[in-house]
Structures are given as C-alpha cells and as structure tokens.
C-alpha cells in the first residue's frame, strides 16, 4: 500500500477504498479499538505459558492437574497440535469438564466505541469461537488426530464434545443477550476437506442449530463463517435454519456456486460471497480480468438476492488498484 493508506486504521482504510464496512470482530483493530465481549472462560487449575522459539514460532503450554498440553504455532497456524494421544484426550476431557463460561457483570455500552466509529458506514459484527468439532479439528487435535481418536475412543470423544458444547451455548447466550449488534458470526471455517457429511450431521448440525436458536431468540441474524468446501453439506446446512453464510466460496477455491446455495437454502438467504482469489489475487490479473469476474458473479438472480461481495485479502499483500477496480465497477452499476 502507498503510505497514505498503509498508515490508516482499518476503519479509515475501508472508508478510503469506499467499501461498506462489515467489521469482522476485533480482527485487524488496534488494541484500544477492540470490543470487550460479555463472557470469559474459566479453567480450574490451568496455567498458561507462551514463549517465542528461535525460529520465530510461538510455543503455548497448558499445565493442568492432569498433565501438560503443548501447541506450536507458525504464522498463527498450528504446526503441532496439543492433543494426539489418549493421554492428551484425558487431559482435555478433565480440563473442559471443569471449565465454565462466566457472564461479565455490569456489561455496558462503554464497550462499543468501534460501532460509533463505523457509524452509518456499516456494521460491527461480533465473532465467536468455532463449535466443538471444528475447534478440535482446527486447533486442538488436527484432522488426523481427531479421526484416529474418534475411531479408537468414541466414548471419551463424545464426552469431550458434550463438555465443549456445554460451554459454547453459554458463549452464544451471553453474547446475544448483552451485545446490541444484529449479526453475530461464529468462525466455523466449515469444509468437507476436514469434516464428512456424516460427522457434520451427527455433531455439528445440532450444535449450530443451537447457535441459530439462541440468535433468533434475541432477535439476531444467524450468519456462520463457512469458507471451505460446503457443496456436499447444503442439505444439512438448510436444517440449521441459519440466515446466511459468511465467506461462501465458489470454485476453483471452494466448491459451491452462489446460485447453487440459493437453490438449496432459498433466495432470501444472506450470502457474503468471496471474489475469486485466483483472479483478484493473481499477479497476472489485469483490470479487465477483475471486471470480467465481477460481470460473471452478478447475474440477475444474484443482483436481486441478499448478496454482499467480499474481495478478500485476509493477510495477503494486495495492491490498492485491485480494490479501486472493484469500487469503480460497483459504482458504475449503481448509477
């Protein structure tokens, strides 16, 4: 980015490029701008320690009465998962069995300065942690460990998943009850690269239906971040009765065309759809290539649906002109 843009706060950046703001939780916000959430997780007898290793990776150690769990993160992603053995599973099960989620007392509007900063230019959208199976797949076990442990120790895994969900429903409840924002998004990252339709149906479908029920009880929209391959899960997703999908991704990166999602979920479904990164982020892409992709996306049906376009950069270096092309194309279609 040129210096004038590089030094902006994230909200100032959004305004400069002329987009509607959907501020995705605290991601990208300066510390003083971040919103405090109305709950906290409490773990009995658990101590946390973090240290940066010589190669720049981050080592996180949880010491519990039952044992120790170690995670190593590189660029924010796990390269060593904390749980891979039955002994680790027992540590997790005891830790979550004794865990609780506590509602913040006297939680008030002083926590919502970022919403005032956004004003009429968009929305602040609280984000929540992933549901139990997704948390285990992405952060606590990884795909291979999760399925090995599920196959070999299903009783203990089921117990762990129940304890995780017990805490998650409190997280949903306290957030929906205390935060005035109309949309709340759990970061599921759902994808059949990690979860089969059978496992999704057995576990996650009910968990996310509980999330949706809680949101609707408090007059919120249930929109779920599902950024992977979800084409084979659409029938199950329909049963969740959600209001929308955040980060719906078409081929070739994902596997679900926007109109296919509308076919199954209904034309009133809110879709926050990604702009194909193989075009938007391609170093060989031209202005005309991006415009052609926009023309492809905006069919008459999509134009008449509840569709929000999301040109994702998500940590990737992205030249300013790419955002400007999208803005200018949208402006010509609105006039």
SEGUPA-900108 format. One line per 8 residues: number of its first residue (from 0); their letters; for each residue y, z, x of C-alpha. Coordinates in steps of 0.1 Angstrom, whole numbers, plus 5000, padded with zeros to 4 digits. Last residue first. Layout:
BEGIN
NUM> a> Y Z X; ...
REM end
This chain:
BEGIN
334> xxxxxxxx> 5048 4888 4743; 5016 4909 4747; 4996 4882 4764; 5023 4875 4790; 5025 4913 4797; 4987 4915 4802; 4988 4888 4828; 5017 4903 4846
326> xxxxxxxx> 5001 4937 4848; 4967 4923 4860; 4985 4903 4887; 5005 4933 4898; 4974 4954 4902; 4960 4928 4926; 4993 4924 4944; 4992 4960 4955
318> xxxxxxxx> 4962 4956 4978; 4933 4978 4972; 4916 5001 4997; 4886 5016 4978; 4887 5052 4967; 4882 5045 4930; 4898 5011 4928; 4890 5004 4892
310> xxxxxxxx> 4910 4980 4870; 4904 4997 4837; 4910 4977 4805; 4911 4997 4773; 4892 4984 4742; 4893 4996 4707; 4884 4962 4693; 4905 4933 4681
302> xxxxxxxx> 4912 4919 4716; 4875 4924 4724; 4864 4903 4694; 4889 4875 4702; 4875 4874 4738; 4895 4892 4764; 4869 4895 4792; 4867 4859 4802
294> xxxxxxxx> 4905 4855 4803; 4908 4886 4825; 4882 4871 4849; 4901 4838 4850; 4933 4858 4858; 4915 4876 4887; 4903 4843 4901; 4937 4827 4897
286> xxxxxxxx> 4953 4854 4918; 4927 4847 4945; 4895 4865 4954; 4883 4862 4990; 4887 4899 4998; 4868 4907 4966; 4880 4939 4949; 4890 4925 4916
278> xxxxxxxx> 4863 4898 4916; 4832 4917 4926; 4849 4947 4911; 4846 4933 4876; 4874 4950 4856; 4859 4982 4841; 4858 4989 4804; 4872 5019 4786
270> xxxxxxxx> 4854 5012 4753; 4862 5031 4721; 4836 5023 4695; 4850 5010 4662; 4831 4977 4666; 4797 4995 4664; 4773 5010 4689; 4747 4983 4691
262> xxxxxxxx> 4767 4951 4688; 4798 4968 4703; 4778 4976 4735; 4766 4939 4736; 4803 4929 4733; 4812 4948 4764; 4784 4933 4785; 4759 4960 4797
254> xxxxxxxx> 4742 4956 4831; 4765 4971 4857; 4777 4956 4890; 4768 4920 4880; 4771 4925 4851; 4794 4946 4829; 4804 4982 4834; 4814 5007 4808
246> xxxxxxxx> 4837 5031 4827; 4844 5055 4798; 4822 5052 4767; 4834 5059 4732; 4833 5080 4700; 4799 5096 4705; 4773 5097 4678; 4746 5108 4703
238> xxxxxxxx> 4722 5086 4683; 4741 5055 4695; 4735 5065 4731; 4697 5063 4724; 4700 5028 4711; 4722 5018 4740; 4699 5032 4767; 4685 4999 4780
230> xxxxxxxx> 4719 4985 4787; 4731 5016 4804; 4732 5005 4841; 4760 5026 4857; 4794 5040 4848; 4787 5063 4819; 4817 5086 4816; 4814 5100 4780
222> xxxxxxxx> 4840 5099 4753; 4838 5125 4725; 4872 5125 4707; 4884 5159 4697; 4889 5175 4663; 4875 5209 4673; 4842 5204 4655; 4841 5168 4668
214> xxxxxxxx> 4842 5180 4704; 4814 5205 4698; 4792 5180 4680; 4798 5155 4708; 4787 5179 4735; 4757 5189 4715; 4748 5153 4711; 4751 5150 4749
206> xxxxxxxx> 4725 5177 4755; 4702 5162 4728; 4703 5127 4744; 4700 5141 4779; 4666 5157 4776; 4637 5138 4759; 4656 5106 4752; 4671 5103 4787
198> xxxxxxxx> 4637 5111 4801; 4621 5083 4780; 4650 5059 4786; 4645 5063 4824; 4670 5080 4846; 4684 5073 4880; 4689 5035 4882; 4688 5037 4844
190> xxxxxxxx> 4724 5049 4848; 4746 5077 4835; 4775 5087 4857; 4777 5118 4835; 4813 5129 4842; 4820 5147 4809; 4851 5134 4792; 4875 5152 4768
182> xxxxxxxx> 4899 5133 4746; 4925 5149 4722; 4941 5172 4746; 4951 5206 4733; 4928 5227 4756; 4916 5260 4744; 4888 5254 4718; 4875 5221 4733
174> xxxxxxxx> 4874 5236 4768; 4858 5269 4758; 4831 5252 4737; 4822 5225 4762; 4818 5250 4791; 4799 5273 4768; 4775 5244 4759; 4771 5237 4797
166> xxxxxxxx> 4759 5273 4804; 4730 5272 4780; 4724 5236 4792; 4718 5248 4827; 4694 5275 4816; 4674 5250 4795; 4672 5226 4824; 4659 5254 4846
158> xxxxxxxx> 4632 5263 4821; 4622 5227 4817; 4619 5224 4855; 4598 5256 4857; 4573 5243 4830; 4573 5208 4845; 4563 5218 4880; 4544 5188 4895
150> xxxxxxxx> 4559 5159 4876; 4593 5174 4872; 4593 5185 4908; 4584 5149 4920; 4610 5134 4896; 4639 5156 4907; 4630 5154 4944; 4631 5116 4943
142> xxxxxxxx> 4663 5112 4923; 4684 5138 4941; 4679 5175 4939; 4711 5195 4932; 4739 5169 4931; 4731 5136 4914; 4697 5141 4898; 4701 5178 4890
134> xxxxxxxx> 4736 5173 4876; 4724 5143 4856; 4695 5164 4841; 4718 5193 4832; 4749 5175 4817; 4776 5165 4841; 4807 5186 4847; 4837 5183 4825
126> xxxxxxxx> 4868 5161 4827; 4901 5169 4809; 4920 5138 4799; 4958 5138 4805; 4972 5110 4783; 4996 5081 4785; 5032 5070 4791; 5047 5093 4763
118> xxxxxxxx> 5050 5122 4786; 5030 5120 4819; 5050 5148 4835; 5046 5169 4803; 5009 5165 4804; 5009 5174 4841; 5027 5207 4832; 4998 5218 4811
110> xxxxxxxx> 4988 5252 4825; 5018 5270 4810; 5003 5262 4776; 4982 5293 4775; 4949 5310 4785; 4952 5347 4776; 4917 5354 4788; 4897 5326 4805
102> xxxxxxxx> 4863 5321 4789; 4834 5332 4811; 4804 5309 4819; 4772 5328 4829; 4746 5327 4856; 4715 5350 4859; 4690 5323 4848; 4711 5298 4868
94> xxxxxxxx> 4704 5316 4901; 4669 5325 4892; 4660 5289 4883; 4678 5276 4914; 4660 5299 4937; 4626 5291 4921; 4634 5254 4924; 4641 5259 4961
86> xxxxxxxx> 4606 5275 4966; 4590 5246 4946; 4606 5222 4971; 4635 5197 4972; 4666 5216 4963; 4699 5217 4982; 4702 5179 4986; 4709 5164 5020
78> xxxxxxxx> 4731 5133 5023; 4751 5144 4993; 4783 5124 4987; 4819 5136 4993; 4824 5114 5024; 4792 5129 5039; 4780 5161 5021; 4753 5184 5033
70> xxxxxxxx> 4738 5209 5009; 4719 5241 5018; 4702 5265 4995; 4692 5301 5006; 4668 5325 4991; 4660 5347 4960; 4689 5372 4963; 4712 5341 4967
62> xxxxxxxx> 4729 5325 4997; 4745 5292 4989; 4754 5271 5019; 4777 5241 5020; 4778 5218 5050; 4805 5192 5051; 4802 5161 5073; 4827 5153 5100
54> xxxxxxxx> 4801 5145 5127; 4807 5179 5143; 4800 5198 5111; 4826 5211 5087; 4817 5245 5072; 4814 5259 5037; 4800 5293 5026; 4791 5306 4991
46> xxxxxxxx> 4776 5339 4982; 4755 5344 4951; 4748 5380 4938; 4752 5371 4901; 4768 5337 4895; 4799 5334 4874; 4812 5300 4863; 4848 5299 4851
38> xxxxxxxx> 4865 5288 4819; 4898 5277 4805; 4905 5250 4830; 4935 5250 4853; 4954 5218 4855; 4964 5203 4888; 5000 5194 4896; 5005 5220 4924
30> xxxxxxxx> 4973 5208 4941; 4984 5172 4941; 4965 5151 4916; 4940 5124 4927; 4912 5136 4903; 4925 5166 4883; 4911 5153 4850; 4911 5115 4847
22> xxxxxxxx> 4948 5108 4840; 4947 5080 4814; 4981 5064 4821; 4991 5030 4806; 4998 5007 4835; 5032 4995 4849; 5024 4994 4886; 5053 5017 4892
14> xxxxxxxx> 5044 5041 4864; 5008 5045 4877; 5022 5052 4912; 5046 5078 4899; 5016 5095 4882; 4996 5094 4914; 5024 5109 4934; 5041 5082 4954
6> xxxxxxx> 5042 5080 4992; 5020 5049 4994; 5040 5030 4968; 5073 5028 4987; 5054 5026 5020; 5036 4994 5010; 5000 5000 5000
REM end
